[in-house]
Amino acid sequence: MMARTQKVNLEDPRGRRAGVLTRTPAPSRDRFGRFTEWVARAMGTPMFLLILSLFCVGWIMWNTLAPEAWRFDSQTYGFTVLTLVLSLQASYAAPLILLAQNRQDDRDRVQIEQDRQRAERNLADTEYLAREVVALRMAMTDVSDQVLTRDVLRQELYALLEELAPVEASPAPTAPTDPSSTPAKSQPAPGPSAR
């Protein structure tokens, strides 16, 4: 038989590749943790206390009122088997509850860290926005200080004209005259030419 060769597309993420590199998903390692939390939640309910109380009452009544042949726990020894069952239940319940509390502590620690990071980001964003608002206010103040009103512009133009007036009053150096600027000699008006 020929061995089957499968073409592996290395451009696909590892989880989507077909063939030899594909791994089956591992069973959840968290299943026991979820079980411990379920036990802790179940033991902390009034229904659990009611069921446990009914179980103990039923046990005692059965071993007290049932015929001697049907009894499995002796009243004379103080219901030793019941005591053993309750001790066994308590010895398993305490570690399961502690495991559930440890898992909750781990989740709380992660949540606190995420809240701290979120608060830091919010603080940084708020500080950035505050700086931007201050920069905008300063820019608006600068712009409003530089706005020229009509009166200010008029006063500036008058001041400039006053500065230029003494310059016009002083004698200007004589420059060569431009023939187009001098009055032209009177020439005869063009008329019909005589032939």
Secondary structure per residue as TSV (DSSP state, phi and psi in degrees):
chain	resnum	aa	ss	phi	psi
A	1	M	-	360.0	148.2
A	2	M	-	-91.0	143.2
A	3	A	-	-75.9	138.4
A	4	R	-	-80.6	126.8
A	5	T	-	-104.2	133.5
A	6	Q	-	-112.2	136.9
A	7	K	-	-82.2	125.9
A	8	V	-	-103.9	123.1
A	9	N	-	-90.3	108.0
A	10	L	T	-77.6	-6.4
A	11	E	T	-79.3	-21.3
A	12	D	S	-78.9	149.8
A	13	P	-	-59.7	156.3
A	14	R	G	-59.2	-36.0
A	15	G	G	-67.6	-21.9
A	16	R	G	-98.9	-6.6
A	17	R	-	-69.6	141.0
A	18	A	-	-97.7	149.0
A	19	G	S	112.7	-146.9
A	20	V	T	-65.2	-36.5
A	21	L	T	-76.5	-12.0
A	22	T	-	-73.4	130.0
A	23	R	-	-109.6	144.7
A	24	T	-	-77.4	144.5
A	25	P	-	-61.8	136.1
A	26	A	-	-72.5	147.7
A	27	P	-	-62.0	150.2
A	28	S	-	-62.8	125.4
A	29	R	T	-80.1	-8.1
A	30	D	T	-95.1	2.8
A	31	R	H	-62.3	-42.7
A	32	F	H	-65.4	-38.7
A	33	G	H	-61.4	-42.2
A	34	R	H	-65.3	-36.3
A	35	F	H	-63.4	-43.4
A	36	T	H	-63.6	-38.5
A	37	E	H	-67.0	-37.6
A	38	W	H	-63.3	-43.0
A	39	V	H	-63.1	-45.0
A	40	A	H	-63.0	-41.2
A	41	R	H	-65.7	-39.9
A	42	A	H	-68.2	-37.7
A	43	M	H	-74.2	-16.3
A	44	G	T	-94.7	19.8
A	45	T	S	-110.6	154.2
A	46	P	H	-63.0	-29.4
A	47	M	H	-63.1	-40.3
A	48	F	H	-62.5	-44.6
A	49	L	H	-63.1	-39.0
A	50	L	H	-65.4	-45.2
A	51	I	H	-64.3	-42.9
A	52	L	H	-63.9	-39.8
A	53	S	H	-65.6	-43.8
A	54	L	H	-64.2	-37.0
A	55	F	H	-62.1	-46.6
A	56	C	H	-65.5	-42.5
A	57	V	H	-64.1	-44.0
A	58	G	H	-62.5	-41.3
A	59	W	H	-60.0	-50.2
A	60	I	H	-65.0	-43.3
A	61	M	H	-65.0	-41.1
A	62	W	H	-61.8	-45.8
A	63	N	H	-80.4	-4.0
A	64	T	H	-104.3	-44.0
A	65	L	H	-98.5	-19.3
A	66	A	S	-71.4	159.8
A	67	P	-	-58.5	153.7
A	68	E	T	-57.0	-35.5
A	69	A	T	-72.0	-25.5
A	70	W	T	-89.1	-12.8
A	71	R	-	-73.7	141.9
A	72	F	-	-122.3	-4.8
A	73	D	S	-134.3	128.2
A	74	S	-	-82.7	132.5
A	75	Q	T	-72.4	-28.6
A	76	T	T	-67.2	-29.2
A	77	Y	T	-95.6	10.5
A	78	G	T	78.2	34.4
A	79	F	-	53.5	61.2
A	80	T	H	-62.4	-40.3
A	81	V	H	-67.1	-39.8
A	82	L	H	-61.9	-43.3
A	83	T	H	-61.3	-41.4
A	84	L	H	-64.2	-42.6
A	85	V	H	-63.7	-44.6
A	86	L	H	-67.6	-36.1
A	87	S	H	-66.3	-40.8
A	88	L	H	-64.2	-42.3
A	89	Q	H	-62.5	-43.1
A	90	A	H	-68.1	-37.5
A	91	S	H	-68.1	-27.8
A	92	Y	H	-87.3	-30.1
A	93	A	H	-68.1	-41.2
A	94	A	H	-62.0	-50.4
A	95	P	H	-64.5	-35.0
A	96	L	H	-64.9	-39.5
A	97	I	H	-66.7	-40.4
A	98	L	H	-64.1	-40.4
A	99	L	H	-61.9	-42.1
A	100	A	H	-63.8	-39.2
A	101	Q	H	-66.0	-38.2
A	102	N	H	-63.5	-41.6
A	103	R	H	-63.0	-40.9
A	104	Q	H	-64.8	-39.2
A	105	D	H	-62.0	-41.1
A	106	D	H	-62.9	-43.2
A	107	R	H	-63.9	-41.4
A	108	D	H	-63.4	-39.0
A	109	R	H	-63.6	-43.2
A	110	V	H	-64.6	-42.1
A	111	Q	H	-64.0	-40.1
A	112	I	H	-64.3	-41.2
A	113	E	H	-64.0	-42.2
A	114	Q	H	-65.0	-40.0
A	115	D	H	-63.9	-39.1
A	116	R	H	-64.6	-44.3
A	117	Q	H	-64.6	-39.7
A	118	R	H	-65.0	-39.6
A	119	A	H	-65.9	-38.9
A	120	E	H	-64.4	-42.1
A	121	R	H	-63.7	-42.4
A	122	N	H	-63.1	-40.6
A	123	L	H	-64.0	-43.7
A	124	A	H	-63.6	-41.6
A	125	D	H	-64.0	-41.7
A	126	T	H	-64.9	-42.5
A	127	E	H	-63.9	-40.9
A	128	Y	H	-61.5	-46.5
A	129	L	H	-64.1	-36.9
A	130	A	H	-64.2	-42.7
A	131	R	H	-63.0	-39.3
A	132	E	H	-66.4	-39.7
A	133	V	H	-64.2	-42.5
A	134	V	H	-63.6	-41.9
A	135	A	H	-63.5	-40.1
A	136	L	H	-65.2	-40.5
A	137	R	H	-63.0	-42.3
A	138	M	H	-65.3	-41.2
A	139	A	H	-64.2	-41.2
A	140	M	H	-66.1	-36.6
A	141	T	H	-64.9	-43.3
A	142	D	H	-63.1	-42.2
A	143	V	H	-66.4	-42.5
A	144	S	H	-68.9	-28.6
A	145	D	H	-72.5	-26.9
A	146	Q	H	-94.7	-1.5
A	147	V	-	-70.1	128.2
A	148	L	-	-95.1	125.1
A	149	T	-	-87.7	171.2
A	150	R	H	-63.0	-39.8
A	151	D	H	-66.1	-43.0
A	152	V	H	-64.1	-41.5
A	153	L	H	-64.5	-40.7
A	154	R	H	-63.1	-43.3
A	155	Q	H	-64.1	-38.7
A	156	E	H	-65.6	-39.7
A	157	L	H	-67.5	-40.0
A	158	Y	H	-62.9	-40.5
A	159	A	H	-64.6	-38.0
A	160	L	H	-68.1	-39.5
A	161	L	H	-64.6	-38.6
A	162	E	H	-65.4	-34.4
A	163	E	H	-70.1	-34.2
A	164	L	H	-81.3	-22.9
A	165	A	H	-61.8	-46.0
A	166	P	H	-63.6	-28.7
A	167	V	H	-69.0	-36.3
A	168	E	H	-73.6	-32.2
A	169	A	H	-72.1	-28.4
A	170	S	S	-70.8	146.6
A	171	P	-	-65.0	134.3
A	172	A	-	-86.8	144.8
A	173	P	-	-62.9	146.4
A	174	T	-	-75.4	131.6
A	175	A	-	-114.6	154.2
A	176	P	-	-56.8	139.1
A	177	T	-	-77.8	146.5
A	178	D	-	-93.5	127.4
A	179	P	T	-59.5	-26.4
A	180	S	T	-76.1	-21.2
A	181	S	T	-87.4	-20.7
A	182	T	S	-81.4	148.2
A	183	P	-	-65.9	135.9
A	184	A	-	-79.3	147.7
A	185	K	-	-68.4	148.4
A	186	S	-	-69.1	127.5
A	187	Q	-	-112.1	154.6
A	188	P	-	-65.0	143.1
A	189	A	-	-67.8	139.9
A	190	P	-	-65.5	135.0
A	191	G	-	-135.5	-171.4
A	192	P	-	-70.4	132.4
A	193	S	-	-79.6	139.8
A	194	A	-	-88.3	138.9
A	195	R	-	-111.8	360.0
